[in-house]
Amino acid sequence: MTMHTRTLGNTGPQVSALGLGCMGMSALYGDADRAESIATVHAALEAGVTLLDTGDFYGMGHNELLIGEALRTAPAARREQALVSVKFGALRDPDGGWSGYDGRPAAVKNFAAYSLQRLGVDHIDVYRIARLDPCVPIEETVGAIAELIEKGHVRHVGLSEVGADTIRRAAATAPVSDLQIEYSLISRGIEDEILPTTRELGIGVTAYGVLSRGLISGHFTGDRQLAANDFRAMSPRFQGENLRHNLNLVEALRKIAEQKGAGVAQIAIAWVLSRGAQHNNDIVPLVGARTRERLAESLGALDVTLDAADLAAIEEAVPAGAAAGERYPAAQMAHLER
């Protein structure tokens, strides 16, 4: 395994070829083991992963506290190489409900103050609002992040799940390092307008959901019982006929993986890597591993080389638009720009 580095856009930091998405370590996919989560972060850092992604609303601060503990207990050299990306703005209530998004400048600075404390760091490497606040112009939100950069509390501006027009407006306000957005074999909506826009503007992409929340990992089965606190229990792609259809796509992908001597997850991650390979490696997949075993499997994607014939076979097995069901329930889809 070779962990190459790449730059998040023209103005972003150097990061590892894969990043670690830590959301699943805070119960959004069912209960997680804290000790194993921290061991997984340590294993990722030891393997050369530098980018750790979180959100201040993941477990209402639980995830940031967990990452803070993992960094504090990691060897100094590994701790110093870590770059933390934080999403903010989502409003929660004590029952775990969602109440919209807040992108007002005062709120941005307030969120940052608490994140710095929970993480135990003196700066956040990439800071981004999780979803666009429809009541606040993106220029005001990004402008507040730029002020945090001037004061040394943040290093780079990021964006998350926004459309091409918002990307342009944000980039005209302050340099934007990258856009975090869902991108996988079965979530390819960014290819029409968003990806061409980021490439035109020199903005990198950190791709989350590269295994579609485990759906195309090769490990999910149709009879799996999901916990009530597992997001997938209400995700359209994991329901009834949609799930059966989508798992058939996975089986088609499995045949290709077996021919390559790789796992399904590794093929899916390698495919995302391949989409940025001809564009200055401008796409960094975030792998959502919650255990060291799953992390090791995901890192194995770096050893998978997909040639033109492989890519054609994958395209035939899982063509664009092949998935059944939206990637979020309708209420959450309403907050996404496309």
Secondary structure, DSSP 8 states (H G I E B T S, - for coil): ----EEESTTTS-EEESSEEE-GGGGTTBS---HHHHHHHHHHHHHTT--EEEEETTTTTTHHHHHHHHHHHTS-HHHHHH-EEEEEE-EEE-TTS-EEEE---HHHHHHHHHHHHHHHT-S-EEEEEESS--TTS-HHHHHHHHHHHHHTTSEEEEEEES--HHHHHHHHHHS-EEEEEEE-BTTB-GGGTTHHHHHHHHT-EEEEE-TTTTTTTSS---TT----TTBGGGG-GGGSHHHHHHHHHHHHHHHHHHHHHT--HHHHHHHHHHHHHHTTTT-EEEEE---SHHHHHHHHGGGG----HHHHHHHHHHS-TT---S-SS-HHHHTT---
